[in-house]
Amino acid sequence: QLLRERLEETKHELISANAMIQELEQTRAELINRSIRHDAERDELDKSFSRSDRDLTALRQQCDAQAKELEQKRVECDRLRAEMLAARQIAKDLSDTIASRTLG
């Protein structure tokens, strides 16, 4: 009788231990799946960051090229402005000369 009770206890302990093992295996499988998903998400983020970095590099190069072009245009405007001022001065000098000869 005592042996039978002890066997019944042991049987219940084994069933309980088996259930715990199954829970642990399920938790382990869930953790593995979560890790796989996180790895995939991290890979996707890495790809996205790489694309963004390439896009930013291209934009930076485009901005640098445009800045260089604008600087060239600014230099050309300064040159034209100087020529225009010189032309105005020549026109004024000529006008002054004509006026002084006409009056003189």
PyRosetta script that sets phi, psi and omega in degrees:
from pyrosetta import init, pose_from_sequence

init()
pose = pose_from_sequence("QLLRERLEETKHELISANAMIQELEQTRAELINRSIRHDAERDELDKSFSRSDRDLTALRQQCDAQAKELEQKRVECDRLRAEMLAARQIAKDLSDTIASRTLG")
pose.set_psi(1, -48.1)
pose.set_omega(1, 179.7)
pose.set_phi(2, -62.3)
pose.set_psi(2, -40.7)
pose.set_omega(2, 179.2)
pose.set_phi(3, -64.6)
pose.set_psi(3, -39.8)
pose.set_omega(3, 178.7)
pose.set_phi(4, -63.5)
pose.set_psi(4, -43.1)
pose.set_omega(4, 177.3)
pose.set_phi(5, -62.6)
pose.set_psi(5, -42.5)
pose.set_omega(5, 179.8)
pose.set_phi(6, -64.6)
pose.set_psi(6, -40.1)
pose.set_omega(6, 177.2)
pose.set_phi(7, -64.2)
pose.set_psi(7, -39.2)
pose.set_omega(7, 178.3)
pose.set_phi(8, -64.7)
pose.set_psi(8, -42.7)
pose.set_omega(8, 176.8)
pose.set_phi(9, -60.7)
pose.set_psi(9, -46.6)
pose.set_omega(9, -179.5)
pose.set_phi(10, -62.7)
pose.set_psi(10, -38.9)
pose.set_omega(10, 178.9)
pose.set_phi(11, -61.9)
pose.set_psi(11, -45.9)
pose.set_omega(11, 178.8)
pose.set_phi(12, -64.0)
pose.set_psi(12, -38.8)
pose.set_omega(12, 177.9)
pose.set_phi(13, -63.6)
pose.set_psi(13, -41.5)
pose.set_omega(13, 178.8)
pose.set_phi(14, -65.9)
pose.set_psi(14, -41.3)
pose.set_omega(14, 177.8)
pose.set_phi(15, -62.5)
pose.set_psi(15, -43.4)
pose.set_omega(15, 179.3)
pose.set_phi(16, -64.8)
pose.set_psi(16, -43.8)
pose.set_omega(16, 179.1)
pose.set_phi(17, -63.9)
pose.set_psi(17, -39.7)
pose.set_omega(17, 178.6)
pose.set_phi(18, -62.5)
pose.set_psi(18, -42.0)
pose.set_omega(18, 178.8)
pose.set_phi(19, -63.8)
pose.set_psi(19, -41.1)
pose.set_omega(19, 178.1)
pose.set_phi(20, -63.5)
pose.set_psi(20, -40.8)
pose.set_omega(20, 178.7)
pose.set_phi(21, -62.8)
pose.set_psi(21, -43.1)
pose.set_omega(21, 179.0)
pose.set_phi(22, -62.8)
pose.set_psi(22, -41.2)
pose.set_omega(22, 176.9)
pose.set_phi(23, -61.9)
pose.set_psi(23, -44.0)
pose.set_omega(23, 179.8)
pose.set_phi(24, -64.3)
pose.set_psi(24, -40.3)
pose.set_omega(24, 178.0)
pose.set_phi(25, -65.0)
pose.set_psi(25, -38.5)
pose.set_omega(25, 177.6)
pose.set_phi(26, -66.1)
pose.set_psi(26, -44.0)
pose.set_omega(26, 177.8)
pose.set_phi(27, -61.8)
pose.set_psi(27, -41.8)
pose.set_omega(27, 178.5)
pose.set_phi(28, -61.4)
pose.set_psi(28, -44.5)
pose.set_omega(28, 179.3)
pose.set_phi(29, -62.8)
pose.set_psi(29, -41.7)
pose.set_omega(29, 177.9)
pose.set_phi(30, -62.5)
pose.set_psi(30, -42.0)
pose.set_omega(30, 179.6)
pose.set_phi(31, -65.8)
pose.set_psi(31, -39.3)
pose.set_omega(31, 177.4)
pose.set_phi(32, -63.3)
pose.set_psi(32, -45.4)
pose.set_omega(32, 179.3)
pose.set_phi(33, -63.1)
pose.set_psi(33, -41.3)
pose.set_omega(33, 178.5)
pose.set_phi(34, -63.5)
pose.set_psi(34, -40.9)
pose.set_omega(34, 178.4)
pose.set_phi(35, -63.2)
pose.set_psi(35, -41.0)
pose.set_omega(35, 178.1)
pose.set_phi(36, -63.1)
pose.set_psi(36, -44.6)
pose.set_omega(36, 178.3)
pose.set_phi(37, -62.1)
pose.set_psi(37, -43.2)
pose.set_omega(37, 179.5)
pose.set_phi(38, -63.4)
pose.set_psi(38, -39.5)
pose.set_omega(38, 176.9)
pose.set_phi(39, -62.0)
pose.set_psi(39, -42.9)
pose.set_omega(39, 179.8)
pose.set_phi(40, -65.2)
pose.set_psi(40, -41.8)
pose.set_omega(40, 178.0)
pose.set_phi(41, -63.7)
pose.set_psi(41, -41.7)
pose.set_omega(41, 179.5)
pose.set_phi(42, -63.9)
pose.set_psi(42, -42.0)
pose.set_omega(42, 177.3)
pose.set_phi(43, -61.5)
pose.set_psi(43, -41.7)
pose.set_omega(43, 179.7)
pose.set_phi(44, -65.2)
pose.set_psi(44, -40.9)
pose.set_omega(44, 177.1)
pose.set_phi(45, -64.5)
pose.set_psi(45, -40.2)
pose.set_omega(45, 177.8)
pose.set_phi(46, -60.4)
pose.set_psi(46, -44.0)
pose.set_omega(46, 178.5)
pose.set_phi(47, -62.6)
pose.set_psi(47, -43.0)
pose.set_omega(47, -179.6)
pose.set_phi(48, -63.2)
pose.set_psi(48, -43.6)
pose.set_omega(48, 178.5)
pose.set_phi(49, -63.9)
pose.set_psi(49, -38.5)
pose.set_omega(49, 178.2)
pose.set_phi(50, -63.5)
pose.set_psi(50, -44.0)
pose.set_omega(50, 177.7)
pose.set_phi(51, -62.2)
pose.set_psi(51, -44.8)
pose.set_omega(51, 179.7)
pose.set_phi(52, -61.2)
pose.set_psi(52, -41.7)
pose.set_omega(52, 179.9)
pose.set_phi(53, -63.5)
pose.set_psi(53, -42.9)
pose.set_omega(53, 177.2)
pose.set_phi(54, -63.1)
pose.set_psi(54, -42.7)
pose.set_omega(54, 179.0)
pose.set_phi(55, -61.8)
pose.set_psi(55, -44.1)
pose.set_omega(55, 179.7)
pose.set_phi(56, -64.1)
pose.set_psi(56, -39.7)
pose.set_omega(56, 178.6)
pose.set_phi(57, -63.0)
pose.set_psi(57, -43.4)
pose.set_omega(57, 179.1)
pose.set_phi(58, -63.6)
pose.set_psi(58, -43.1)
pose.set_omega(58, 178.6)
pose.set_phi(59, -64.1)
pose.set_psi(59, -40.7)
pose.set_omega(59, 178.9)
pose.set_phi(60, -61.6)
pose.set_psi(60, -43.4)
pose.set_omega(60, 178.9)
pose.set_phi(61, -65.0)
pose.set_psi(61, -40.0)
pose.set_omega(61, 178.5)
pose.set_phi(62, -64.0)
pose.set_psi(62, -43.8)
pose.set_omega(62, 178.6)
pose.set_phi(63, -63.9)
pose.set_psi(63, -41.1)
pose.set_omega(63, 177.9)
pose.set_phi(64, -61.4)
pose.set_psi(64, -42.2)
pose.set_omega(64, 179.7)
pose.set_phi(65, -64.9)
pose.set_psi(65, -42.0)
pose.set_omega(65, 179.4)
pose.set_phi(66, -67.0)
pose.set_psi(66, -38.3)
pose.set_omega(66, 178.3)
pose.set_phi(67, -63.6)
pose.set_psi(67, -40.0)
pose.set_omega(67, 178.1)
pose.set_phi(68, -64.1)
pose.set_psi(68, -43.8)
pose.set_omega(68, 179.0)
pose.set_phi(69, -62.8)
pose.set_psi(69, -42.5)
pose.set_omega(69, 178.2)
pose.set_phi(70, -63.9)
pose.set_psi(70, -38.8)
pose.set_omega(70, 177.8)
pose.set_phi(71, -62.8)
pose.set_psi(71, -41.6)
pose.set_omega(71, 177.5)
pose.set_phi(72, -62.6)
pose.set_psi(72, -40.4)
pose.set_omega(72, 179.0)
pose.set_phi(73, -67.5)
pose.set_psi(73, -37.4)
pose.set_omega(73, 178.5)
pose.set_phi(74, -63.6)
pose.set_psi(74, -43.0)
pose.set_omega(74, 178.1)
pose.set_phi(75, -61.7)
pose.set_psi(75, -42.7)
pose.set_omega(75, 178.9)
pose.set_phi(76, -63.6)
pose.set_psi(76, -41.1)
pose.set_omega(76, 177.6)
pose.set_phi(77, -62.3)
pose.set_psi(77, -43.5)
pose.set_omega(77, 177.9)
pose.set_phi(78, -60.2)
pose.set_psi(78, -41.9)
pose.set_omega(78, 179.7)
pose.set_phi(79, -64.2)
pose.set_psi(79, -45.4)
pose.set_omega(79, 179.5)
pose.set_phi(80, -65.0)
pose.set_psi(80, -38.5)
pose.set_omega(80, 177.7)
pose.set_phi(81, -61.3)
pose.set_psi(81, -44.2)
pose.set_omega(81, 178.7)
pose.set_phi(82, -62.6)
pose.set_psi(82, -42.3)
pose.set_omega(82, 178.1)
pose.set_phi(83, -63.6)
pose.set_psi(83, -40.7)
pose.set_omega(83, -179.8)
pose.set_phi(84, -64.2)
pose.set_psi(84, -43.5)
pose.set_omega(84, 178.4)
pose.set_phi(85, -63.0)
pose.set_psi(85, -39.9)
pose.set_omega(85, 177.9)
pose.set_phi(86, -64.6)
pose.set_psi(86, -41.3)
pose.set_omega(86, 179.3)
pose.set_phi(87, -65.1)
pose.set_psi(87, -39.8)
pose.set_omega(87, 177.1)
pose.set_phi(88, -62.4)
pose.set_psi(88, -41.8)
pose.set_omega(88, 179.9)
pose.set_phi(89, -64.2)
pose.set_psi(89, -41.8)
pose.set_omega(89, 177.8)
pose.set_phi(90, -62.4)
pose.set_psi(90, -43.9)
pose.set_omega(90, 179.6)
pose.set_phi(91, -62.8)
pose.set_psi(91, -41.0)
pose.set_omega(91, 178.6)
pose.set_phi(92, -65.0)
pose.set_psi(92, -45.1)
pose.set_omega(92, 179.5)
pose.set_phi(93, -60.2)
pose.set_psi(93, -44.3)
pose.set_omega(93, 178.6)
pose.set_phi(94, -62.7)
pose.set_psi(94, -43.5)
pose.set_omega(94, 179.5)
pose.set_phi(95, -61.5)
pose.set_psi(95, -41.8)
pose.set_omega(95, 179.5)
pose.set_phi(96, -64.9)
pose.set_psi(96, -42.5)
pose.set_omega(96, -179.5)
pose.set_phi(97, -63.1)
pose.set_psi(97, -46.5)
pose.set_omega(97, 179.8)
pose.set_phi(98, -62.1)
pose.set_psi(98, -42.5)
pose.set_omega(98, -178.8)
pose.set_phi(99, -64.2)
pose.set_psi(99, -42.5)
pose.set_omega(99, -178.4)
pose.set_phi(100, -68.9)
pose.set_psi(100, -35.7)
pose.set_omega(100, 178.4)
pose.set_phi(101, -71.4)
pose.set_psi(101, -36.1)
pose.set_omega(101, -179.3)
pose.set_phi(102, -69.1)
pose.set_psi(102, -41.5)
pose.set_omega(102, -178.4)
pose.set_phi(103, -78.7)
pose.set_psi(103, -31.4)
pose.set_omega(103, -173.9)
pose.set_phi(104, -82.7)
pose.dump_pdb("model.pdb")
